[in-house]
């Protein structure tokens, strides 16, 4: 399914496309909009999640609701997607 994703800007922490309604951009500590992250993952210069497992636990149910995937499919999908995103590729983050 990764190859089926549209090529559009997505949050580089959770992978949600910015075309999703109410998907606002995050902000740096000085209040400047950060175009790489959504406000649910990154706000006022701080990340909401310490690990990919934290993102998956919070976000997978929303993916199920939005797409009709099973929870297992959503967890598997996110487990494959997240390591490809810039935030998790940087090496400064726990990848568990």
Secondary structure, DSSP 8 states (H G I E B T S, - for coil): -GGGS-SS-B-TTT--BTTSTT--EEE-TTS-EEEEEETTTEETTEES-SBHHHHHHHHHHHHHHHH---HHHHHHHHHHHGGGSHHHHTSSSB--
